[in-house]
Every structure is written in C-alpha cells, then in structure tokens.
Amino acid sequence: MLTYNKLSRKERSLKSFTGLTINEFEGLHDELLPIWNKRFNRRNRIRRIGGGRKSNVSCFHDELLMVLFFYRNYPSYEVIGYLFNLDICNISRHISSLETVLSKLSRFRLAKPRKANKITTVEELFARFPELTELIGDATEQPIQRPKKNSKQKKHYSGKKKRHTVKNQLVINKEKRIFDVSDTYAGHVHDKTIMEIEGTPDKIPKHSKLRVDNAYQKIQKEYPDNNFILPEKANRWHKLTRKQRNNNKIKASKRIVIEHVISRLKVFKILAEKYRHNIAKHNRTFKNIAAIYNFRLDLAALS
C-alpha cells in the first residue's frame, strides 16, 4: 500500500509522485488540515467523532497524497485503488472531498485595490501596489474526449487545435504569480471573448499594463481606458518593418513568462493529457492546481 510515510523517506520519490517536496507537502498539509477537520464540527452532525464507516486511508497525509498523486500522474481509478487499497467505488468520493478542501486554498483574486480610488497619481499607485505595474494574460487549451452529442461536439471543437478542447485564461505578473484564473470554457470560445465575459479589464487599475498576444486584437478599442500592450500584426496590405519585427520580439520576450507558468501547471498531467472526466469538474481542478502553484511561490518566498 502506498503511504506518505514510505514516500517521505525519499524526497525524490515524493516529488515524482506528487510534484511537491517534503517541505511543500508538509506546509500544504498544515494549511489544509484545519479545513479538513471542520467537517467533524458541523452543526447537523449526529454521530460522535470516529463513528461511521472506516476507511483504509487512515490519516490526512495519505488523503492529500492520494489527490496529489491523481493530479500529478492522472492514473485510472483502478490504479489508485490498487495502490491505496481502496475499492474503486470509494475513490471518487475520497478525491471529491479532497478537491473541495483544496478549493479553499484559493490564492488569486484579481481586483482593483480598495484604496486605489483614493490614490491621485500613477506613481503613488505603483509604489503601494508594485505587483500591479505590469500583468500578462493568455489562455491555454486542453484536449478532452470527443463528446457524444453533436451540439457539444460543435461547442467544444477548437478550429485552432483541430480537436475538442476546453480553455482557461490566466493573468500573472512579472514575478510569475497567478493573479486570476477564469472559469473553464468550451474550445470554440475565442480568447478575447473569454476576457470580455470574465470582465478582466474591469478588475485591473487603468494605468496597469496588460500584455497579451495577437488573439486579443482590437480589445484596446473596446476598453480605451485600459493600457493593453499587443504585438504589431501584418496583413496582405501592410507588411511589418524591421523595427516593428524587432519590437514584436521584445514584447514576446516579456510575455513568454506566462508560457513558463502554464508549463509548470501542466507538470500535473491531469492538465496536460486528454481530460477523461466530467467537464464540469475541470474548472475546480484547474483552479486547485493554480492555487497549489501560488502556495509553492509563497512558501519559497518565506524560506
């Protein structure tokens, strides 16, 4: 049976199985344990603590290990049941309860600072909120299983990827911290449309820079009060000059950090491989992994 006590003896094995070091795992455990224990203190509880059916997964360390192993390696429920000595019908219940706990870890809220309206100058705004000086936005797609219904097939078919996908939008800062994660959208929804539905420009102070790629063309006209930085785009009547091409390279080099963040999220194979589960659950899974990513940044900053 796979347990945390076994894996913690070799940090390399723990990181390979969960994506976290021992310190990161213990820190995440200590932060989530009070949330996990709250389920015992609900008002409508009838049984005494310790009552009810017993589980082979006896401690929160192993519960957390199970869901992180699921995210990191994305195995079938049969494999998880064999490794954790659980019946397959119980695995979904365990993972669902842990995902609910992880959703409380949310460490990203993109919103205008409450006191920003009282600030009169741009210099004062960025002196008090330096993390909002420059932000970067982009969307990422993940393949899904081909839906059976024709209506869902058309809805999730991505003309760019030539397959059925789902999309999420991220907004980060230069230090690679995730500030905002959108809900999950069907693959046919355009990147700019997601930004408009999410109201992302309204969450950002007017003078903050928001770097985006060519998928967001003409968004500056729709939000003239915001400061978008986009690359120059050529067409059949207008070819880019050498200076414009060089400027595009500079802009791309500053925007590339969001691709690094996305690649670190997709270390968890549940976001990299074809998503096999109910699409309605993808939104929570993506946000949970983004929250774990931010938690690791916070922990690294403290050490």
C-alpha positions in Angstrom: 0.0 0.0 0.0 1.3 3.5 -0.9 1.6 5.8 2.1 3.2 9.1 2.9 5.5 7.5 5.5 7.0 5.4 2.8 7.4 8.2 0.2 8.7 10.8 2.7 11.9 8.7 3.2 13.0 9.6 -0.3 12.2 13.2 -1.3 12.9 12.5 -4.9 10.2 9.8 -5.0 7.7 12.1 -3.2 8.3 14.9 -5.7 8.0 12.4 -8.6 4.7 11.1 -7.3 3.1 14.4 -6.1 5.1 17.3 -7.7 5.9 18.7 -4.2 9.0 18.5 -2.0 8.7 17.3 1.6 8.6 20.9 3.0 6.0 21.9 0.4 3.9 18.9 1.2 4.1 19.4 4.9 3.3 23.1 4.5 0.2 22.3 2.4 -0.9 19.7 4.9 -0.6 22.1 7.8 -2.7 24.8 6.0 -5.4 22.4 4.8 -5.7 20.3 8.0 -7.9 22.8 9.9 -10.2 23.0 6.9 -10.4 19.2 6.7 -11.2 18.9 10.4 -14.1 21.4 10.1 -16.2 18.6 8.6 -16.3 17.0 12.1 -17.7 20.1 13.7 -20.8 20.7 11.5 -23.9 21.5 13.5 -26.1 18.8 11.9 -23.6 16.0 12.8 -25.4 13.0 14.5 -22.6 10.5 15.1 -19.8 11.0 17.5 -16.3 11.8 16.1 -14.8 8.5 15.0 -18.2 6.9 14.2 -19.4 5.7 10.8 -17.7 3.5 8.2 -13.9 3.2 8.5 -11.5 3.9 5.6 -8.2 2.2 4.7 -6.8 5.7 4.2 -6.4 6.5 7.9 -4.8 9.9 8.0 -5.0 13.3 6.2 -1.4 12.9 5.0 -2.4 9.9 2.9 -5.7 11.6 1.8 -3.7 14.5 0.5 -1.1 12.2 -1.1 -3.9 10.4 -3.0 -5.3 13.6 -4.6 -1.9 15.0 -5.4 -0.9 11.6 -6.9 -4.1 11.7 -9.0 -3.3 15.3 -10.2 0.4 14.6 -10.9 0.1 11.3 -12.8 -3.6 11.1 -13.8 -3.9 7.3 -13.5 -7.2 5.4 -13.8 -9.2 4.8 -10.6 -8.3 1.1 -10.8 -4.6 2.0 -10.4 -5.4 4.3 -7.4 -7.5 1.6 -5.8 -4.7 -0.9 -6.1 -2.0 1.4 -4.7 -4.1 2.8 -1.8 -6.0 -0.4 -1.1 -9.4 1.1 -1.8 -12.5 -0.2 -3.7 -13.0 1.7 -6.9 -16.4 2.9 -5.8 -14.9 4.8 -2.9 -12.1 6.5 -4.8 -14.3 9.2 -6.4 -15.8 10.1 -3.0 -12.3 10.5 -1.5 -10.9 12.6 -4.3 -14.1 14.8 -4.5 -13.9 15.5 -0.7 -10.2 16.5 -1.0 -10.8 18.7 -4.1 -13.4 20.6 -2.0 -10.8 21.2 0.7 -8.2 22.3 -1.9 -10.7 24.8 -3.4 -10.4 26.7 -0.1 -6.7 27.3 -0.8 -7.5 29.9 -3.4 -4.7 32.4 -3.5 -5.6 34.5 -6.5 -8.1 37.3 -6.7 -7.6 39.9 -9.4 -9.5 43.0 -8.3 -8.8 46.7 -8.0 -7.3 47.6 -4.6 -9.9 49.0 -2.2 -7.9 52.1 -1.6 -6.9 52.6 -5.2 -9.7 55.2 -5.7 -8.1 57.5 -3.1 -4.7 57.4 -4.9 -4.3 60.5 -7.1 -1.1 59.7 -9.1 0.2 56.8 -11.1 3.5 56.9 -9.1 1.6 56.5 -5.8 -0.5 53.6 -7.2 2.5 51.6 -8.3 4.5 52.5 -5.1 1.8 51.0 -3.0 0.9 48.1 -5.3 4.0 47.2 -7.3 2.6 43.8 -8.2 0.0 45.5 -10.4 2.6 47.5 -12.5 2.7 45.0 -15.3 0.4 42.0 -15.9 0.4 39.3 -18.6 -2.7 37.5 -19.9 -3.2 34.4 -22.0 -5.4 31.4 -22.5 -4.5 27.7 -22.6 -6.3 24.8 -24.1 -6.6 21.1 -23.1 -7.9 18.3 -25.2 -10.9 16.4 -24.0 -12.7 13.2 -25.1 -14.9 13.6 -28.1 -18.5 14.4 -26.8 -21.2 12.1 -28.0 -23.8 14.8 -28.7 -23.5 16.8 -31.9 -24.3 20.0 -30.1 -21.4 19.5 -27.6 -19.1 18.5 -30.4 -19.6 21.8 -32.2 -19.4 23.7 -28.9 -16.0 22.2 -27.8 -14.4 21.9 -31.2 -11.4 24.2 -31.5 -10.6 25.4 -35.0 -7.1 26.3 -33.9 -6.2 22.9 -32.4 -8.4 20.9 -34.8 -9.8 18.8 -31.9 -12.2 19.1 -29.0 -10.8 21.2 -26.1 -11.6 23.3 -23.1 -10.0 26.6 -22.3 -8.9 28.6 -19.3 -7.5 32.1 -19.1 -4.6 33.2 -16.8 -3.4 36.6 -15.6 0.0 36.7 -14.0 2.6 39.4 -13.0 6.3 39.6 -13.9 7.2 37.5 -10.9 5.2 34.6 -12.3 2.5 34.8 -9.6 -1.0 33.9 -10.8 -3.5 36.7 -10.1 -6.6 35.4 -11.8 -7.9 32.2 -13.3 -11.1 32.2 -15.4 -13.8 29.5 -15.4 -13.5 26.7 -17.9 -14.9 27.5 -21.4 -15.6 25.3 -24.5 -12.8 25.2 -27.1 -14.6 27.2 -29.7 -14.8 30.3 -27.5 -12.3 32.9 -28.6 -9.6 34.1 -26.2 -10.8 37.7 -26.4 -14.4 36.7 -25.7 -13.3 34.9 -22.5 -11.6 38.1 -21.3 -14.7 40.1 -22.0 -17.0 37.6 -20.3 -14.7 37.4 -17.3 -14.6 41.2 -17.1 -10.8 41.1 -16.7 -10.1 44.7 -17.9 -12.5 46.0 -15.3 -10.5 44.3 -12.5 -7.3 46.0 -13.4 -6.3 49.6 -12.5 -6.4 51.8 -15.6 -2.7 52.6 -15.6 -1.5 48.9 -15.2 0.0 47.4 -18.3 -1.6 44.2 -19.6 0.5 42.3 -22.1 -1.4 40.0 -24.4 -0.8 38.3 -27.8 -2.4 38.7 -31.2 -5.5 36.8 -30.2 -6.7 40.0 -28.4 -6.6 42.3 -31.4 -8.9 45.3 -31.2 -9.5 44.9 -27.5 -7.9 48.3 -26.9 -10.8 49.9 -28.8 -13.4 48.2 -26.7 -11.6 49.2 -23.4 -9.9 52.6 -24.2 -9.3 53.4 -20.6 -7.0 50.3 -20.1 -3.4 50.0 -21.2 -3.0 46.9 -23.4 0.3 46.0 -25.0 -0.1 44.0 -28.1 2.3 43.0 -30.9 2.0 44.6 -34.3 0.1 42.4 -36.8 0.8 42.2 -40.5 -1.8 41.7 -43.3 -1.9 41.5 -47.0 -1.7 45.3 -47.4 0.7 46.0 -44.6 4.0 44.2 -44.1 5.9 44.8 -40.9 9.0 46.9 -41.0 12.2 45.7 -39.4 11.7 48.0 -36.5 8.2 46.6 -35.9 9.5 43.0 -36.1 12.2 43.8 -33.5 9.6 45.4 -31.2 7.5 42.3 -31.5 10.4 40.2 -30.4 11.0 42.4 -27.4 7.3 42.2 -26.5 7.3 38.4 -26.9 10.3 38.1 -24.7 8.5 39.9 -21.9 5.3 37.9 -22.5 7.0 34.5 -22.6 6.9 34.1 -18.8 3.2 33.2 -18.9 4.1 30.2 -21.1 6.6 29.2 -18.4 3.8 29.3 -15.8 1.5 27.3 -18.0 4.2 24.6 -18.5 4.6 24.4 -14.7 0.9 23.9 -14.2 1.0 21.1 -16.8 3.6 19.2 -14.9 0.4 17.9 -13.3 -0.7 15.5 -16.1 -4.4 15.9 -15.4 -4.0 19.3 -17.1 -1.6 18.1 -19.9 -3.2 14.9 -21.1 -6.6 14.4 -22.6 -9.2 15.1 -19.9 -11.2 12.0 -19.3 -13.6 13.0 -16.6 -16.8 15.1 -16.4 -16.0 18.5 -18.0 -18.0 20.2 -15.2 -15.2 19.2 -12.8 -12.4 20.7 -14.9 -12.9 24.2 -13.6 -12.3 23.2 -9.9 -9.3 21.0 -10.9 -7.6 23.8 -12.8 -8.1 26.4 -10.1 -6.9 23.9 -7.4 -3.6 23.3 -9.2 -3.2 27.1 -9.8 -3.7 27.6 -6.1 -1.1 24.9 -5.3 1.4 26.7 -7.7 0.9 30.0 -5.9 1.2 28.3 -2.5 4.6 27.0 -3.6 5.7 30.5 -4.6 4.6 31.9 -1.2 6.5 29.1 0.6 9.6 29.7 -1.4 9.4 33.5 -0.6 9.3 32.8 3.1 12.3 30.4 3.1 
